[in-house]
Amino acid sequence: MRGLFEYRLEGNGDALALGVNLDSVSAKALARLDRYINWEEILKLTENDPEAAHAAERLHTVLQHMGR
């Protein structure tokens, strides 16, 4: 069984909006995926790219909240 996972990216340049629609199956799967990602390594790799590091931190936060 595949869960619902749809996204919509609107805008361009600095004005982007991301909308994500997913069901509980997909949300739980994404929350589990968070456990397999080595966030410490990602932050090391992005130490010279503050925007990417910030985006990684925000993604980690979102995935953690999905697991609650």
MARKELUM-433350 format. One record per atom (N, C-alpha, C, O, CB): x, y, z. Coordinates in steps of 0.2 Angstrom, whole numbers, padded with zeros to 4 digits, always signed. Each point is the difference from the previous one (the first is absolute). Glycine has a CB too. Example, Ala and Ser with C-alpha at 12.3 -4.5 7.8 and 13.67 -1.06 7.14 Angstrom:
2
+0066-0028+0039/-0004+0006+0000/+0004+0006+0000/+0005-0001+0003/-0014-0005+0003/+0007+0011-0010/+0004+0006+0001/-0004+0005+0003/+0003+0006+0001/+0003-0009-0011/
//
This chain:
68
+0004-0006+0000/-0004+0006+0000/+0004+0006+0000/+0005+0001+0004/-0014-0007+0002/+0008+0011-0010/+0003+0006-0001/-0004+0006+0003/-0006+0000-0001/+0012-0004-0009/-0003+0008+0014/-0003+0005+0004/+0000+0006-0005/+0003+0000-0005/+0000-0004+0016/-0008+0009-0009/+0000+0006-0004/+0006+0005+0002/+0001+0001+0005/-0014-0002-0005/+0016+0003-0006/+0006+0005+0001/+0000+0004-0006/+0002-0002-0005/+0004-0006+0012/-0009+0014-0006/+0000+0005-0006/+0003+0006+0003/+0000+0002+0006/-0010-0007-0011/+0014+0009+0000/+0003+0006+0002/-0002+0005-0006/-0001-0002-0006/+0010-0004+0013/-0009+0012-0005/-0001+0006-0005/+0005+0005+0002/+0001+0003+0006/-0013-0005-0007/+0016+0004-0004/+0005+0005+0001/-0002+0006-0005/-0001-0001-0006/+0010-0007+0009/-0010+0014+0000/-0003+0006-0004/+0005+0006+0001/+0003+0000+0006/-0015-0004-0004/+0012+0008-0007/+0004+0006+0001/+0007-0001-0004/+0001-0005-0003/-0007+0008+0014/+0010+0002-0010/+0007-0001-0003/+0005+0005+0004/-0003+0004+0004/-0002-0007-0015/+0011+0002+0010/+0005+0005+0003/+0000-0001+0008/+0000-0006+0002/-0001+0014-0011/+0000-0003+0012/+0000+0000+0008/-0007-0001+0003/-0001+0000+0006/+0011+0007-0007/-0015-0007-0004/-0007+0000+0003/-0003-0007-0002/-0003-0001-0005/+0002+0013+0004/+0003-0017+0005/-0003-0007-0002/-0004-0002+0006/+0001+0001+0006/+0009-0004-0013/-0015-0001+0005/-0005-0003+0005/+0000-0008-0002/-0001-0002-0006/-0006+0013+0007/+0008-0015+0004/+0000-0007+0000/-0006-0002+0004/-0001+0001+0006/+0013-0002-0008/-0017-0003-0002/-0005-0003+0004/+0000-0008-0001/+0002-0002-0005/-0009+0012+0002/+0006-0013+0009/+0001-0007+0000/-0006-0003+0002/-0003+0002+0006/+0015-0002-0004/-0015-0005-0005/-0006-0004+0002/+0002-0007+0001/+0003-0003-0005/-0011+0011-0001/+0007-0011+0012/+0002-0007+0001/-0005-0003+0005/-0003+0003+0004/+0015-0001-0007/-0013-0008+0003/-0004-0004+0004/+0005-0002+0006/+0006+0001+0000/-0015-0005-0009/+0005+0001+0014/+0004-0002+0006/+0005-0006-0001/+0005+0000+0003/-0015+0003+0003/+0009-0007-0011/+0005-0005-0002/+0006+0003-0003/+0006-0002+0003/-0015-0006-0006/+0009+0013-0001/+0006+0003-0003/+0003+0005+0006/+0006+0000+0000/-0011+0000-0011/+0001+0003+0015/+0003+0004+0006/+0004-0005+0004/+0005+0002+0002/-0015+0006-0003/+0007-0013+0003/+0004-0005+0004/+0006-0002-0003/+0006-0001+0003/-0016-0003+0002/+0010+0002-0011/+0006-0002-0004/+0005+0005+0000/+0006-0001+0001/-0013-0006-0008/+0005+0014+0006/+0005+0005+0000/+0003+0001+0007/+0006+0001+0000/-0012+0005-0010/+0002-0007+0015/+0003+0001+0007/+0005-0006+0001/+0005+0001+0003/-0016+0004+0001/+0010-0011-0007/+0005-0005+0001/+0006+0001-0004/+0005-0001+0002/-0015-0007+0000/+0009+0011-0008/+0006+0002-0004/+0005+0004+0004/+0006+0000-0001/-0013-0001-0009/+0004+0006+0014/+0004+0004+0004/+0005-0003+0004/+0006+0002+0001/-0015+0006-0001/+0008-0014+0002/+0004-0004+0005/+0006-0003-0004/+0005-0001+0003/-0014-0002+0004/+0009+0003-0014/+0005-0003-0004/+0005+0005-0003/+0005-0001-0002/-0013-0008-0001/+0006+0015+0004/+0004+0006-0003/+0005+0002+0006/-0002+0001+0005/-0008+0003-0013/+0016-0004+0006/+0006+0002+0004/+0000+0008+0000/+0004+0003-0004/+0002-0014+0002/-0010+0014+0006/+0000+0008+0000/+0006+0003+0002/+0002+0005-0003/-0014-0006+0006/+0016-0002+0001/+0006+0003+0002/+0005+0000-0006/+0004+0005-0001/-0005-0010+0013/+0001+0000-0016/+0004+0000-0006/-0002+0005-0005/+0004+0003-0003/-0002-0015+0005/-0009+0013-0003/-0003+0005-0004/+0003+0007+0002/+0001+0004-0004/-0011-0012+0001/+0009+0009+0009/+0002+0007+0003/+0008+0001-0001/+0002+0006-0002/-0011-0007+0010/+0013-0004-0008/+0007+0000-0001/+0001+0002-0008/+0004+0004-0001/-0001-0012+0011/-0007+0005-0014/+0001+0001-0007/-0003+0007-0002/+0003+0002-0005/-0004-0015+0003/-0003+0016+0006/-0003+0006-0002/+0003+0006+0004/-0003+0005+0000/-0007-0011-0003/+0016+0005+0007/+0002+0005+0004/+0002+0006-0004/+0000+0006+0003/+0004-0015+0005/-0002+0008-0014/+0002+0006-0004/-0006+0003-0005/+0001+0004-0004/+0010-0009+0004/-0017+0002+0002/-0006+0002-0004/-0006+0002+0005/-0004-0005+0002/+0008-0002-0012/-0004+0012+0013/-0004+0002+0006/-0008-0001-0002/-0004-0003+0004/+0012+0011+0000/-0010-0007-0010/-0007+0000-0002/-0001-0008-0001/-0006-0002+0003/+0006+0013-0009/+0004-0015+0004/-0001-0007-0001/+0000-0003+0007/-0005-0005+0002/+0010+0004-0013/-0001+0003+0016/+0000-0002+0007/-0007+0002+0003/-0003-0005+0004/+0016+0006-0003/-0015+0005-0002/-0006+0002+0003/-0006-0004-0003/-0005-0003+0004/+0009+0014-0002/-0004-0013-0008/-0005-0004-0003/+0000-0007+0003/-0006-0003+0001/+0006+0010-0012/+0006-0010+0012/+0000-0006+0002/-0003-0001+0007/-0003-0004+0002/+0014+0002-0009/-0009+0007+0011/-0002+0001+0007/-0008+0000+0000/-0003-0003+0004/+0014+0009+0000/-0014-0002-0008/-0007+0001+0000/-0004-0006-0003/-0005-0002+0003/+0007+0014-0005/+0001-0016-0003/-0002-0006-0002/+0000-0005+0006/-0005-0004+0001/+0009+0006-0013/+0001-0003+0015/+0001-0004+0006/-0006+0001+0005/-0003-0004+0003/+0016+0003-0005/-0014+0008+0004/-0005+0002+0004/-0007-0003-0002/-0004-0002+0004/+0011+0012-0001/-0008-0009-0009/-0007-0002-0003/-0001-0007+0000/-0005-0002+0002/+0006+0012-0010/+0004-0014+0006/+0000-0007+0001/-0001-0003+0007/-0004-0004+0001/+0011+0004-0011/-0004+0004+0015/-0001-0002+0007/-0007+0001+0002/-0003-0004+0004/+0015+0007-0002/-0015+0003-0004/-0007+0001+0002/-0005-0004-0003/-0005-0002+0003/+0009+0014-0002/-0002-0015-0007/-0005-0005-0004/+0000-0006+0004/-0005-0004+0000/+0008+0009-0011/+0002-0007+0015/+0001-0006+0004/-0004+0000+0006/-0001-0005+0004/+0012+0003-0009/-0014+0008+0007/-0003+0001+0007/-0008-0001-0001/-0003+0000+0005/+0012+0008-0001/
//
